[in-house]
Amino acid sequence: MIYLILDLLVIVSLVLMIVKLILGPTAWDRVLAFASMSSKISIISLIYAINKGFFVMIDIIIIFLVLNLWGVVIISRFLERRRK
């Protein structure tokens, strides 16, 4: 039951981040929304993995988070260089 409540709360915040991604006034807001969405998707996956006992999935989630971090850094560097 607690996993269902956690999933619902994270999904509500994910929907809010999708709205921020679409309506964000600047590119930086969109990058922040993208990073937040990726983290929330990882949290949903982690809750599912713990609930079902798929502990191997945790390694995949960690790799996904590292790739998310690299993606945000690359996009941020691109936006900084484009601004100059």
C-alpha positions in Angstrom: 0.0 0.0 0.0 2.8 2.4 0.8 4.4 1.7 -2.5 1.2 2.7 -4.3 1.1 6.0 -2.4 4.7 6.7 -3.2 4.2 5.9 -6.8 1.2 8.2 -7.0 3.1 11.1 -5.4 6.0 10.7 -7.7 3.8 10.5 -10.7 2.0 13.7 -9.7 5.3 15.5 -9.4 6.4 14.0 -12.8 3.3 15.4 -14.4 4.2 18.8 -13.0 7.7 18.5 -14.4 6.3 17.7 -17.8 4.3 20.9 -17.6 7.4 22.8 -16.6 9.3 21.2 -19.5 6.7 22.4 -22.0 6.0 25.8 -20.5 9.4 26.7 -19.2 10.3 30.2 -20.3 14.0 29.6 -20.6 16.2 26.7 -21.8 17.7 26.4 -18.3 14.2 25.7 -16.9 13.8 23.0 -19.5 17.1 21.4 -18.6 16.2 21.5 -14.9 12.8 19.9 -15.7 14.5 17.2 -17.8 16.9 16.3 -15.1 14.2 16.3 -12.5 12.0 14.1 -14.7 14.8 11.6 -15.2 15.4 11.4 -11.5 11.7 10.8 -10.8 11.6 8.1 -13.4 14.5 6.5 -11.6 12.7 6.8 -8.3 9.6 5.1 -9.7 11.8 2.3 -11.1 13.6 1.9 -7.8 10.3 1.6 -5.9 9.1 -1.0 -8.4 12.4 -2.9 -8.1 12.3 -3.0 -4.3 8.6 -3.9 -4.3 9.0 -6.8 -6.7 12.5 -7.9 -5.4 14.3 -7.2 -8.6 17.6 -6.1 -7.0 19.5 -6.5 -10.2 17.5 -3.6 -11.6 19.2 -1.2 -9.1 22.4 -1.5 -11.1 20.6 -0.4 -14.3 19.0 2.5 -12.4 22.4 3.7 -11.3 23.7 3.6 -14.9 20.6 5.5 -16.0 21.3 8.2 -13.4 24.9 8.5 -14.4 23.9 8.9 -18.0 21.3 11.5 -17.0 24.0 13.5 -15.2 26.3 13.4 -18.2 23.5 14.5 -20.4 22.7 17.5 -18.2 26.3 18.5 -18.1 26.7 18.2 -21.9 23.5 20.2 -22.5 24.5 22.8 -20.0 27.9 23.2 -21.6 26.3 23.6 -25.0 23.9 26.3 -23.7 26.8 28.1 -22.1 28.9 28.1 -25.3 25.9 29.2 -27.4 25.3 32.1 -25.1 28.8 33.5 -25.5 
